[in-house]
Amino acid sequence: MVPEHGLDEGQDLNEQMLVRREKLQQLQVESRDPFQISKYERSATAEKAMELFLNQEAEAQTRGEELAHDAGPRVSLAGRIRTMRVMGKASFAHIMDESGQIQIYLKVNDLGEEKYQQFKDLDIGDIIGMEGVIFRTRRGEVTLAVEDFTLLSKALRPLPDKWHGLKDVELRYRQRYVDLIVNPEVRETFIKRSKAIQAIRNFLNQEGFLEVETPMLHPIAGGATARPFITHHNALDMDLYLRIAPELYLKKLVVGGFNKVYELGKNFRNEGTSTKHNPEYTALELYQAYADYHDMMRITEELVAYVAQEVTGSTKISFQGQELDLTPPWPRITMEDSLLKYAGIDFSQVKTAAEAVALARQHGVEVKEPISRGEVLALLFDEKVEEHLIQPVFITHHPVEVSPLAKRSLADPTVTDRFEPYINGWEIANGFSELNDPIDQRQRFEKQMEARARGDEEAHMMDEDFLMALEIGLPPTGGLGIGIDRLVMLLTDSPSIRDVLFFPHMRRRNE
């Protein structure tokens, strides 16, 4: 049989799917099409219903009484059928909603022959609404005795087997909706992600920051060194870039007098995917006038510790078997000193780019010329140091050449007042004392444009409007950006960024 709405077109239907479609067609013939139902009134969730019963049961016990079988709270619930145990005159099932699962009990004497048969015709995965009284079975399980039910949605595809679940990792990412149904721990990961984002907002609001929104479509790809996605605005007939960072717009707001601002939102970078990278990701950026990179480091460690406490209940977390202590303060070490400490390479003696290249090759790190001394330092750090930075640590004083928006250090103008915190060998944030000298900034942009001319698609573009804003006057300012996805990975013990994104980007199936 073919359903009226032709759901089998272009699909390879197995026997189970055909049977479910036949059942739907019969429901339509009987004018019981579940897809015609628009609303169902619930009085509680599964969790709330059990809580109501337990409270009522406890009150009875304090009076020295036993709660009668039919004296529990009367509720209406709705959810998806996860298990069914159908018998001749009575049946059990488990229903899942957003709060969890609850057992339901159905008897032919309560429902009548016709209604009870309608239940027996249901399938695992169907969504039903039900009314009844909560009680405790002889085996001690809190259960809903169903007095009436309504089929609200017919599942035309079967869920994965109850005992084996959805185990194929790629399929889990592609069909997250199924993953969320059959793997309860996945739901917990995303609940924790939501709590983490809420905790970030709470922390910053308490610190006096104002949440703002800036454009996603930029005429110039700025605020970071990354390859952008390009789109086209038809009405204006101009190319635009999906933002790689909101930094320059946020600093314009500081110029305009908003002294403490932050934005939580999506950035887009046209790069490869990995366990730590997704082309679309969530980031926090904040800026504070009259502050420097030391203030930003304080905010970083206190914010991360606060979020960890709110989400996990502790500032000590376990990631893939390794305990990580996020309790402030975190140690600070310069990039040059970290290279000496972890790789035994004394970069302080290197004075020229040629010497830097020779040193890198001596230690097995290949570099492409032309390249600056500072760029070689950053490259050696990436290759030799990052993997050792397991416990939280701030790496400070990055070279000017790789920090086009950061203020130079007064003690050493070849490096900047910049930091990156590392946890588990991952960079989780980036911050610095913002460069507010428009002349120096123009010179940095010009250097970046020279790199673009040599083919570096990630180099920063010239941004005349931002330079004009700096000429109006940016006060001394501290800035910070945190990768939310990586932070959530740590807090949920998730080894891949795809585990903390509802819908991660995937290759097409035929690739």
Buried (B, 14 or more C-beta within 10 A) or exposed (E): EEBEEEBBEEEEBEEEBBBBBEBBBEBBEEEBBBEEEEEBEBEBBBBBBBBBBEEBBEEBEEEEEEBEEEBBBBBBBBBBBBEBEBEEEBBBBBBBBEBBBBBBBBBBEBBEEEBBEBBEEBBBBBBBBBBBBBBBEEEEBBBBBBBEBBBBBBBBBBBBEEEEBBEEEEEBBBBBEBBBBBBEEBBEBBEBBEBBBEBBBEBBEEBEBBEBEBEBEBBBBBBBBBBBBEEEEEEEEEEBBBBBBBBBBBBBBBBEEBBBBBBBBEBBBBEEBEEBBBBBBBBBBBBBBEBBBBBBBBBBBBBBBBBBBBBBEEBEBEBEEEEBEBBBEBEBBBBBBBBBEBBEBEBEEBEEBEBBBEBBEEEEBEBEEEBBBBBBBBBBBEBBBBEEBBBBBBBBBBBBBBBBBBBBBEEEEBBBBBBBBBBBEBBBBBBBBBBBEBEBBBEBBEBBBEBBEEEBEBBBBBBEEBBEBBEEEBBEBBBBBBBBBBBBBBBBBBEBBBBBBEEBEEEEEEE
